Amino acid sequence: MKSESEDAPAAASYVLGHSDRELERLDKQAQLINPITRRFLTSAGIVSGMRVLDVGSGSGDTAMLAAELVGAEGEVVGTDRSASALARAKQRVKARSLRNVDFREGNPAEMTFDRPFDAVIGRYVLMFQRDPAAMLRSLARHARRGGVIFFHEVDLDGARSSPPAPTYDRCCQWIAETLRLSGAEIRMGTRLFSTFIAAGLAPPSLQLETLISSVANNSGPLELIGGLVVTLADEMERLGVATAADVGLDTLADRMTREAAASGSVVVGRFEIGAWSRV
């Protein structure tokens, strides 16, 4: 990440990184999460013709979702501090022949734009900020009067299984503890309401969804957790959360699947929470 000025809201350490492997994981995650984000964006009032600022675009999934909703008459400007993530995002946009999306590298809290946006949006961004309310306050200045402020964040405490699938449950605990120790807010989703208020915004509307399945009909939640464990494995060991032997990456996916199938577990993912209001 680029260095920030003293006046800008500081970001916590972004422990997930932007390696090629992590960007590929984000692509797989988006296949599962995009339908939820799309429903949130629709409820928030993102419609055809809007000009939208996407914060923390990464490899471009949320920006491309917004581009579909605003259509050819609309425009999406995506921002991120990672040049490698934006290079991938630009390639994906070009491959889809999307002409209403552009990307800019940098910290959107510090950027200036030629005119205000109808909406400022982001997914999994505020949880990595040391001061989410200050970040939100800085971003809101990019929205026109009456414009939409929307963020999609998670609450990791939502993840569970019943009957218990021990390896899945253990992995969820490892992920939450590793992210917490890295400085991330693992319950950002349920703290969105108070964060909007602290940022001086109107009380937001809220919507909650989650991934839920049995292995018999959908292994998506297990794959989502397995991918995060792979990304965070080194950090887990460094922080003393779990050793390589504890995790057992080579057999992890198979163990999670076999356990959940053997017990007929219903696997519930983390809470996915959307919040939005107008400035």
Protein Blocks (a to p, Z undefined) as FASTA:
>chain_A
ZZddfkbccddddfkopafklmmmmmmmmmmmmmmmmmmmmmnopaehiacddehklnom
mmmmmmmmnommbccddddfblklmmmmmmmmmmnopakbccdedjfklpccfbdcfbdc
dehklmmpfblmlmmmmmmmmpcehiacddddddfklgccddddfklmmmmmmmmmmmmm
nopafklmmmmmmmmmmnopacdddddddddddfklocklmmmmmmmmmmmmmmmmmnom
acfklnommlmmmmmmmmmmmnopacdddddddddddZZ
